[in-house]
Amino acid sequence: MKSHVKVAVIGGGVVGCSVLYHLAKLGWTDIALIERSELTSGSTWHAAGGFHTINSDSIIAALQGYTS
Ligand SMILES: Cc1cc2nc3c(=O)[nH]c(=O)nc-3n(C[C@H](O)[C@H](O)[C@H](O)COP(=O)(O)OP(=O)(O)OC[C@H]3O[C@@H](n4cnc5c(N)ncnc54)[C@H](O)[C@@H]3O)c2cc1C
């Protein structure tokens, strides 16, 4: 395992995985995800399959649409 990276994302929940995904999508390299247990074993595990189709806040609705 490398001892130095440009970006180390701590935590492999939905937020950490999303940050790493978007950095990679933007072309970032030399990045790593550090998870103390198993990927998605935090609160993300409880939300698996959670699906929202309607939200009164248009910004939240757009965010949920993007992540679906
Ligand atoms: C019962 C329940 C039901 C839910 N239902 C829904 C739902 O239906 N819809 C919805 O949108 N949201 C739901 N949520 C909320 C949603 O699960 C969370 O907002 C979301 O998962 C948070 O993601 P996260 O990546 O910030 O945190 P987490 O998923 O908790 O990920 C954090 C990760 O960081 C790791 N970590 C922590 N400290 C360290 C460290 N020092 N070094 C390395 N790794 C570390 C942990 O092991 C963990 O894997 C629910 C939550 C719960 C508890």
The ligand as an SDF file (V2000), in Angstrom:
LIG
                    3D

 53 58  0  0  0  0  0  0  0  0999 V2000
  -31.4750    3.4730    9.9750 C   0  0  0  0  0  0  0  0  0  0  0  0
  -31.1150    4.5010    8.9170 C   0  0  0  0  0  0  0  0  0  0  0  0
  -31.9240    4.6180    7.7760 C   0  0  0  0  0  0  0  0  0  0  0  0
  -31.6170    5.5500    6.8040 C   0  0  0  0  0  0  0  0  0  0  0  0
  -32.4040    5.6340    5.6930 N   0  0  0  0  0  0  0  0  0  0  0  0
  -32.1130    6.5110    4.7070 C   0  0  0  0  0  0  0  0  0  0  0  0
  -32.8830    6.5560    3.5040 C   0  0  0  0  0  0  0  0  0  0  0  0
  -33.8560    5.8290    3.3250 O   0  0  0  0  0  0  0  0  0  0  0  0
  -32.5440    7.4580    2.5620 N   0  0  0  0  0  0  0  0  0  0  0  0
  -31.4710    8.2890    2.7160 C   0  0  0  0  0  0  0  0  0  0  0  0
  -31.2020    9.0720    1.7870 O   0  0  0  0  0  0  0  0  0  0  0  0
  -30.7070    8.2560    3.8260 N   0  0  0  0  0  0  0  0  0  0  0  0
  -31.0100    7.4040    4.8280 C   0  0  0  0  0  0  0  0  0  0  0  0
  -30.2490    7.3840    5.9630 N   0  0  0  0  0  0  0  0  0  0  0  0
  -29.1530    8.3600    6.1050 C   0  0  0  0  0  0  0  0  0  0  0  0
  -27.9500    7.8900    5.3160 C   0  0  0  0  0  0  0  0  0  0  0  0
  -27.7220    6.5150    5.5930 O   0  0  0  0  0  0  0  0  0  0  0  0
  -26.7200    8.7190    5.7290 C   0  0  0  0  0  0  0  0  0  0  0  0
  -26.9850   10.0950    5.6370 O   0  0  0  0  0  0  0  0  0  0  0  0
  -25.5370    8.4070    4.8240 C   0  0  0  0  0  0  0  0  0  0  0  0
  -25.3750    7.0140    4.6540 O   0  0  0  0  0  0  0  0  0  0  0  0
  -24.2700    8.9870    5.4300 C   0  0  0  0  0  0  0  0  0  0  0  0
  -23.2000    8.5930    4.6020 O   0  0  0  0  0  0  0  0  0  0  0  0
  -21.7130    8.9050    5.0350 P   0  0  0  0  0  0  0  0  0  0  0  0
  -20.8380    8.4170    3.9070 O   0  0  0  0  0  0  0  0  0  0  0  0
  -21.6000   10.3410    5.4520 O   0  0  0  0  0  0  0  0  0  0  0  0
  -21.4670    8.0780    6.3740 O   0  0  0  0  0  0  0  0  0  0  0  0
  -21.2820    6.4930    6.5960 P   0  0  0  0  0  0  0  0  0  0  0  0
  -22.0850    5.6830    5.6420 O   0  0  0  0  0  0  0  0  0  0  0  0
  -21.5120    6.2720    8.0440 O   0  0  0  0  0  0  0  0  0  0  0  0
  -19.7860    6.2370    6.2280 O   0  0  0  0  0  0  0  0  0  0  0  0
  -18.7160    6.6440    7.0510 C   0  0  0  0  0  0  0  0  0  0  0  0
  -17.6350    5.5950    6.9010 C   0  0  0  0  0  0  0  0  0  0  0  0
  -16.4470    6.1150    7.4910 O   0  0  0  0  0  0  0  0  0  0  0  0
  -15.7950    5.0590    8.1360 C   0  0  0  0  0  0  0  0  0  0  0  0
  -14.9100    5.6920    9.1090 N   0  0  0  0  0  0  0  0  0  0  0  0
  -15.2790    6.4410   10.1700 C   0  0  0  0  0  0  0  0  0  0  0  0
  -14.1900    6.8850   10.8140 N   0  0  0  0  0  0  0  0  0  0  0  0
  -13.1200    6.3980   10.1360 C   0  0  0  0  0  0  0  0  0  0  0  0
  -11.7220    6.5090   10.3080 C   0  0  0  0  0  0  0  0  0  0  0  0
  -11.1780    7.2130   11.3280 N   0  0  0  0  0  0  0  0  0  0  0  0
  -10.9020    5.8900    9.4200 N   0  0  0  0  0  0  0  0  0  0  0  0
  -11.4250    5.1840    8.3700 C   0  0  0  0  0  0  0  0  0  0  0  0
  -12.7400    5.0400    8.1580 N   0  0  0  0  0  0  0  0  0  0  0  0
  -13.5870    5.6470    9.0400 C   0  0  0  0  0  0  0  0  0  0  0  0
  -16.8960    4.2030    8.7250 C   0  0  0  0  0  0  0  0  0  0  0  0
  -16.4860    2.8890    8.9760 O   0  0  0  0  0  0  0  0  0  0  0  0
  -17.9490    4.2820    7.6200 C   0  0  0  0  0  0  0  0  0  0  0  0
  -17.8610    3.2010    6.6940 O   0  0  0  0  0  0  0  0  0  0  0  0
  -30.4960    6.4250    6.9540 C   0  0  0  0  0  0  0  0  0  0  0  0
  -29.6800    6.2840    8.0910 C   0  0  0  0  0  0  0  0  0  0  0  0
  -29.9650    5.3380    9.0530 C   0  0  0  0  0  0  0  0  0  0  0  0
  -29.0410    5.1990   10.2640 C   0  0  0  0  0  0  0  0  0  0  0  0
  1  2  1  0
  2  3  1  0
  2 52  2  0
  3  4  2  0
  4  5  1  0
  4 50  1  0
  5  6  2  0
  6  7  1  0
  6 13  1  0
  7  8  2  0
  7  9  1  0
  9 10  1  0
 10 11  2  0
 10 12  1  0
 12 13  2  0
 13 14  1  0
 14 15  1  0
 14 50  1  0
 15 16  1  0
 16 17  1  0
 16 18  1  0
 18 19  1  0
 18 20  1  0
 20 21  1  0
 20 22  1  0
 22 23  1  0
 23 24  1  0
 24 25  2  0
 24 26  1  0
 24 27  1  0
 27 28  1  0
 28 29  2  0
 28 30  1  0
 28 31  1  0
 31 32  1  0
 32 33  1  0
 33 34  1  0
 33 48  1  0
 34 35  1  0
 35 36  1  0
 35 46  1  0
 36 37  1  0
 36 45  1  0
 37 38  2  0
 38 39  1  0
 39 40  1  0
 39 45  2  0
 40 41  1  0
 40 42  2  0
 42 43  1  0
 43 44  2  0
 44 45  1  0
 46 47  1  0
 46 48  1  0
 48 49  1  0
 50 51  2  0
 51 52  1  0
 52 53  1  0
M  END
$$$$
